[in-house]
Structures are given as structure tokens and as C-alpha cells.
Amino acid sequence: MNSNFSLRDGYDLALYGISDGTFYGIHIPAIICIATSFTCAVLAIMFSFRSKSYKTFFSRWSKKDRIVVYSAICDGLFNIAHFTDHMQILIARSHVYPRGLCEFYAFISAEFITAQILMVNIVAITAFVLVRWDKHINFGTKDCRILLWTFGAPFVGATIAGGLGKFGPTGSVCYFDGVKGKIARILFTTVPVVVTLAINTVFYVLTWLRIRQQTAIISKTLETMSATQKASFSSAKKG
């Protein structure tokens, strides 16, 4: 290779695993895991609607049940795009062509990976508010607020990234371009994951502390009630 050769985009990267014989070891396990995850997502949706009607989804279903469905949809749609991405690379033993198809796979992955990150953040916040203040967060009419946040925000970000040409081959799959999209990948994936992990950890620790505090109060109250009852029984016997 010419030492003066400069990488223009992800298509100039060598496909991972071809030179060292790990190509099938990368893609076949990935496809198996994706298929398993997709199956679980489909089963989650099926079992969710098995005993409940879709007609009452927004009126009678609990928030936790609706969040399960939203999370399963995120997972399922991501897996469809990611499966076809890996399968095409596995069959062709090359990067995904045409470029527009690779960018489409990357867009879907960015959209639903980020949506899943935001969804678990919503779960942590909802649990904290419920346990700490015994209040339910208003998700808006037909959950418009949570849907705009979890799906709308990633859509806007992914659209901007796509417009700037940041999607493309990474060397193993289609996501943020391995040459032109490095900074975008950090801003779109690494930063949200780290921030969400930190926020969720804080919320879950505070939630656990609140539950522990309430448990201690309840236990003390029950002990006091038990002692009072015993004293009443003793007085009644003496009387």
C-alpha cells in the first residue's frame, strides 16, 4: 500500500476479519445474537397484546406495559436493519453497496440505538419520581412527550448526521463512517451512553435508598403496633 495513501471514507478501510481469518467469527455470532434478540422482542410484543386489547393501549394499559412495548419495537426494528447489514456483508464478503443502502442501515441503527438509551433513562426517571414523591409523570396525550423524546430527538440527530455525510462503513458494519464519522460517533453514541449511565445510576441509587428508608419506617411501625397489641392482650388477661 502506498504510504501516501489517504483514507477518504469508510469504504477505504479493509473489511475486518478478512486478512486474519476472523471474518465469520465476527458476523455469524452477531447474526445469531441479533436473531435471538429479535425473537425475544417479537415474543414480548405478542405476550403484551395476548391478554390486552390494542384498542385500550393508551387508555387502560399501565405505563410500564406500554414502555415494554416501545422497548420491544425499538429492539425489533434495530435488529431487522442490523441483521440485513451483517447478512449482506457475510454473503458478499465486502462492504455494503450501494452507499445509500449502507447509510440507510446506519441511520436506522443510530435512530433505534439512541432511542433505547433514552427509553431506559425514562424508566429510571419514572421509577425515581414514583418512589420519591409518589407521583406519576405525565407522558402527554397518547404518550406524545415520551415518543417525541425517545424517537423524535434521535431522528433529528440522525438526519443531521446523515445530511453531513457521517454515515458509512465502520469496517465491520454500517454505522458512523470509520473515517469521516469518528467525532459524530462519539457525540451520538459514547457521550449519551456515559451520561445516561451516570444519570441512571444516580436515580437508581436514590430510588433504592428511598425504598430502604420506607421499608425501615414500615418495619418500625409494625413493631410498634405489635408491641401495642401485646400490651393490650396482657392488660386484658390481667383484667
C-alpha positions as CSV (number, residue, x, y, z in Angstrom):
1,M,0.0,0.0,0.0
2,N,1.2,3.5,-0.9
3,S,2.4,5.2,2.3
4,N,1.0,8.5,0.9
5,F,-2.5,7.0,0.5
6,S,-5.1,8.9,2.5
7,L,-8.3,7.4,3.6
8,R,-11.3,9.2,2.2
9,D,-14.1,7.4,3.9
10,G,-15.1,4.0,5.4
11,Y,-15.0,2.3,2.0
12,D,-11.2,2.7,2.0
13,L,-11.0,0.6,5.2
14,A,-10.2,-3.1,5.0
15,L,-13.1,-5.3,5.9
16,Y,-12.5,-6.6,9.4
17,G,-11.7,-10.3,9.7
18,I,-10.7,-11.0,6.0
19,S,-7.0,-10.8,6.5
20,D,-6.7,-12.7,9.8
21,G,-9.4,-15.3,9.3
22,T,-11.9,-14.0,11.9
23,F,-14.5,-12.7,9.3
24,Y,-17.0,-15.5,10.0
25,G,-16.3,-15.3,13.7
26,I,-17.4,-11.7,13.7
27,H,-20.6,-12.0,11.6
28,I,-22.1,-15.4,12.4
29,P,-22.2,-14.9,16.2
30,A,-23.6,-11.4,15.6
31,I,-26.4,-12.7,13.3
32,I,-27.2,-15.4,15.9
33,C,-27.4,-12.8,18.7
34,I,-29.5,-10.5,16.6
35,A,-31.9,-13.3,15.6
36,T,-32.3,-14.2,19.3
37,S,-32.9,-10.6,20.3
38,F,-35.4,-10.1,17.5
39,T,-37.3,-13.3,18.6
40,C,-37.4,-12.0,22.2
41,A,-38.7,-8.6,21.0
42,V,-41.5,-10.3,19.0
43,L,-42.5,-12.6,21.9
44,A,-42.6,-9.6,24.2
45,I,-45.0,-7.8,21.9
46,M,-47.1,-10.9,21.3
47,F,-47.4,-11.7,25.1
48,S,-48.1,-8.0,25.8
49,F,-51.1,-8.0,23.4
50,R,-52.2,-11.5,24.3
51,S,-54.3,-10.5,27.3
52,K,-54.9,-6.9,26.4
53,S,-56.6,-5.1,23.5
54,Y,-54.7,-2.7,21.3
55,K,-57.8,-0.5,21.4
56,T,-57.2,0.3,25.0
57,F,-53.4,0.7,24.7
58,F,-53.4,4.4,25.7
59,S,-56.4,4.4,27.9
60,R,-56.1,1.3,30.1
61,W,-52.6,-0.1,29.7
62,S,-50.2,0.9,32.5
63,K,-47.2,3.0,31.7
64,K,-44.8,0.1,32.4
65,D,-46.7,-2.2,30.0
66,R,-46.5,0.5,27.3
67,I,-42.8,1.1,27.8
68,V,-42.2,-2.7,27.4
69,V,-43.9,-2.5,24.0
70,Y,-42.0,0.6,23.0
71,S,-38.7,-1.0,24.0
72,A,-39.5,-4.2,22.1
73,I,-40.4,-2.2,19.0
74,C,-37.0,-0.3,19.3
75,D,-35.2,-3.6,19.6
76,G,-37.1,-5.3,16.8
77,L,-36.6,-2.5,14.2
78,F,-33.0,-2.1,15.1
79,N,-32.4,-5.9,14.7
80,I,-34.1,-6.0,11.3
81,A,-31.7,-3.4,9.9
82,H,-28.7,-4.8,11.7
83,F,-29.4,-8.4,10.6
84,T,-29.7,-7.4,6.9
85,D,-26.5,-5.4,7.3
86,H,-24.5,-8.3,8.7
87,M,-26.0,-10.8,6.3
88,Q,-25.2,-8.7,3.2
89,I,-21.6,-8.3,4.3
90,L,-21.4,-12.1,5.2
91,I,-22.7,-13.1,1.7
92,A,-20.8,-10.6,-0.4
93,R,-17.6,-10.6,1.8
94,S,-17.4,-6.8,1.1
95,H,-18.7,-3.5,2.4
96,V,-22.4,-2.8,1.8
97,Y,-23.2,-1.4,-1.6
98,P,-24.7,0.9,-2.8
99,R,-23.6,3.6,-0.5
100,G,-27.1,4.8,0.1
101,L,-28.1,1.4,1.4
102,C,-25.3,1.4,3.9
103,E,-26.3,4.9,5.0
104,F,-29.9,3.7,5.5
105,Y,-28.7,0.8,7.7
106,A,-26.6,3.3,9.7
107,F,-29.5,5.7,10.0
108,I,-31.8,3.0,11.4
109,S,-29.1,1.8,13.8
110,A,-28.4,5.3,15.1
111,E,-32.1,6.0,15.5
112,F,-33.1,3.0,17.5
113,I,-29.9,2.5,19.5
114,T,-30.3,6.1,20.8
115,A,-34.0,5.6,21.3
116,Q,-33.2,2.6,23.5
117,I,-30.7,4.6,25.5
118,L,-33.3,7.4,26.1
119,M,-36.0,4.8,26.9
120,V,-34.0,3.3,29.8
121,N,-33.4,6.8,31.0
122,I,-37.1,7.4,31.1
123,V,-37.6,4.2,33.1
124,A,-35.1,5.3,35.7
125,I,-36.6,8.8,36.0
126,T,-40.2,7.4,36.2
127,A,-39.2,5.0,38.9
128,F,-37.4,7.7,40.9
129,V,-40.3,10.2,40.7
130,L,-42.8,7.5,41.7
131,V,-40.9,6.2,44.7
132,R,-39.6,9.5,45.9
133,W,-42.7,11.7,45.5
134,D,-45.4,9.1,44.8
135,K,-46.2,10.9,41.6
136,H,-46.7,9.7,38.0
137,I,-45.0,11.5,35.2
138,N,-47.5,12.8,32.6
139,F,-46.4,11.3,29.2
140,G,-48.9,13.5,27.4
141,T,-51.8,12.6,25.1
142,K,-51.1,9.1,23.7
143,D,-47.6,9.3,25.2
144,C,-46.6,12.1,22.8
145,R,-44.0,13.5,25.1
146,I,-42.1,10.3,25.7
147,L,-42.4,9.3,22.0
148,L,-41.1,12.7,20.8
149,W,-38.2,12.5,23.2
150,T,-37.2,8.9,22.6
151,F,-37.9,8.7,18.8
152,G,-38.0,12.3,17.7
153,A,-34.7,13.5,19.2
154,P,-32.7,10.6,17.7
155,F,-34.4,11.1,14.4
156,V,-33.4,14.8,14.2
157,G,-29.8,13.9,15.3
158,A,-29.5,11.1,12.8
159,T,-31.0,13.3,10.0
160,I,-28.4,15.9,10.6
161,A,-25.6,13.3,10.7
162,G,-26.8,11.8,7.5
163,G,-27.0,15.2,5.8
164,L,-23.4,15.9,6.8
165,G,-22.3,12.5,5.3
166,K,-21.3,11.0,8.6
167,F,-22.8,7.5,8.0
168,G,-20.9,4.7,6.2
169,P,-18.9,1.6,6.8
170,T,-17.0,1.1,10.0
171,G,-15.0,-1.8,8.8
172,S,-17.5,-4.4,10.2
173,V,-21.0,-2.9,9.8
174,C,-22.7,0.3,8.6
175,Y,-22.9,2.9,11.3
176,F,-20.9,6.1,11.7
177,D,-18.3,6.2,9.0
178,G,-15.0,4.8,10.2
179,V,-13.1,7.7,8.7
180,K,-15.4,10.7,8.4
181,G,-17.8,9.9,11.3
182,K,-15.4,9.4,14.3
183,I,-16.3,12.6,16.2
184,A,-20.0,12.1,15.3
185,R,-20.0,8.6,16.7
186,I,-18.5,9.9,20.0
187,L,-21.1,12.7,20.2
188,F,-24.0,10.4,19.2
189,T,-23.1,7.2,21.0
190,T,-20.3,7.4,23.5
191,V,-21.4,10.7,25.2
192,P,-25.1,9.7,25.5
193,V,-24.2,6.3,26.9
194,V,-21.9,7.7,29.5
195,V,-24.2,10.5,30.5
196,T,-27.3,8.2,30.7
197,L,-25.3,5.6,32.7
198,A,-24.3,8.2,35.2
199,I,-27.8,9.7,35.5
200,N,-29.5,6.3,35.7
201,T,-27.0,5.1,38.4
202,V,-27.7,8.2,40.5
203,F,-31.5,7.8,40.1
204,Y,-31.5,4.1,40.9
205,V,-29.3,4.6,44.0
206,L,-31.6,7.3,45.2
207,T,-34.6,5.1,44.5
208,W,-33.0,2.2,46.4
209,L,-32.2,4.5,49.3
210,R,-35.8,5.8,49.4
211,I,-37.2,2.2,49.3
212,R,-34.8,1.2,52.1
213,Q,-35.9,4.2,54.2
214,Q,-39.6,3.5,53.6
215,T,-39.0,-0.2,54.5
216,A,-37.3,0.8,57.8
217,I,-40.3,3.1,58.6
218,I,-42.8,0.4,57.9
219,S,-40.9,-2.2,59.9
220,K,-40.7,0.2,62.9
221,T,-44.4,0.9,62.6
222,L,-45.3,-2.8,62.5
223,E,-43.0,-3.4,65.5
224,T,-44.7,-0.6,67.5
225,M,-48.2,-1.9,66.5
226,S,-47.2,-5.4,67.5
227,A,-45.9,-4.2,70.9
228,T,-49.1,-2.2,71.5
229,Q,-51.2,-5.3,70.7
230,K,-49.2,-7.4,73.0
231,A,-49.6,-4.9,75.8
232,S,-53.4,-4.7,75.2
233,F,-53.6,-8.5,75.3
234,S,-51.6,-8.6,78.6
235,S,-53.9,-6.0,80.1
236,A,-57.0,-7.9,79.0
237,K,-55.7,-11.1,80.6
238,K,-55.0,-9.3,83.9
239,G,-58.3,-7.7,83.9
